[in-house]
Amino acid sequence: MSKKGWLLMLCISLTAFSAPLFAQCSICTKTASQLGEGPASALNSAIIYLAAAPFMVMGYIGWRWWKNEKAIEKAAS
């Protein structure tokens, strides 16, 4: 399987298993417990959704940096 295929499988796996995560700080946990089961689940999903954007940006920057370093090594050799 190609690198793109493995990357796609990794992304799908991470997305599939991120749903049951509890991504709450202590304040959010207390607020969610007062809201009830449905809104607490929505709050968890919103926290995961908001956390995804910075991780994608950092991943893109890291990928570009790695690609640039690889091009520099190739030019040097």
Residue, then its C-alpha position, 0 to 999 in steps of 0.5 A: m500500500s502506498k504512503k498516501g493509502w496508509l495516511l488515509m487509513l490513519c486519518i480515517s482510524l483517528t476520526a472513527f475513534s475520536a468520537p467517544l473521547f472525553a475532551q473536557c477540562s474540569i470546568c467544562t465537565k461540571t458545566a456538562s454534568q449540569l446540562g444533561e446527557g445530550p448537550a454534554s455529548a455535543l459539548n464533547s464533540a465541539i471541543i474535539y472539532l475545535a481542537a482539530a484545526p490547530f492540529m491540522v495547521m501544525g501538521y501542515i507546517g511540519w509536513r512542509w518543513w520536512k519536505n523542505e529539509k528533504a529537498i535541501e538534503k537532496a540538493a546537497s548530495 
